[in-house]
Amino acid sequence: MSKSPCFIETRTEGPVAFIELNRPEVLNALNRGMVAEILGAMEDFDKANDVRVIVLSGKGRCFAAGADIDEMAAAESIEMELLNQFTDWDRLSWIKKPIIGAVHGFALGGAFELALCCDLLFATEDAEFGFPEVLLGVMPGAGGTVRLTKLVGKTKAMEWLFTGKRISAKEASDFGIVNKLFAREALMEETARYARELAKMPPLSVRFIKESVLKAIDASIYEGMQFERKNFSLLFSSEDQKEGMKAFIEKRKAQFKGR
Ligand code: CAA
């Protein structure tokens, strides 16, 4: 990013990059500045050669309590349309490296949408998810109705979206929204440990697996398989494929370089 961020904090620890939402006084409410900074940091880390995994979390009491209500309360529909702010969120779909979301406390509204953009989601046992937009007289606008429905199906999505009901961490885990639950004090340590392990995987394989899984969400089986096959073949041009298979034959641990 060109200038220092105001609403997030970023750092790297070896191959793992961390992005922390940092407006704790308003429960990390996502104003437009914060969203721009998140997108900028994601893109920077995606381009950085030494980064292999990105972790997204929130500082303070929670991951985030949703879009900044103060910022949009007085908006009119044409203004919202011209702002076109949610189109920017599409940039998250183009991040090639794996993103792990680490949620503690609330992930509501736009913050739940942000969490659903992550590739893996870890949460604390007391985390709460939900789309309370309906209680504000609106609805999700950054992919919530789409990503939640694809993940849990129509019935549960309708129930949660119609009522704004909070989804417990246990329910989120039961419905496959969350990969793993941890005690609050263990969340970041366990997430970082997982991220470091993931960073040891061959980056090109991880990249193409991510692309193929995301493609599969929208594609027909035939189209998805075609896409998968091309990516499979492509990996045979990589040094890591040669190294991975040679190491297997030589009964030693492979050293992957991401080339
Ligand atoms: N926007 C702006 N400010 C927010 C906020 C939000 N989404 N959520 C919390 N805050 C602020 C509060 O106004 C409060 O500020 P003050 O201290 O200046 O009064 C501060 O953060 C702490 O919040 P609370 O005192 O409300 O904390 P609580 O523990 O009593 O309640 C909560 C926590 C249940 C999460 C409650 O804050 C809440 O309901 N927040 C709003 C949740 C919500 O509706 N999110 C959806 C937003 S719309 C959206 O996201 C649209 C979209 O799709 C993009």
Residues whose N, C-alpha, C, O or C-beta is under 5 A from the ligand:
A	BS01	CAA	E25 V26 L27 A29 A65 G66 A67 D68 I69 D70 F106 L108 G109 G110 P132 E133 M139 P140 G141 A142
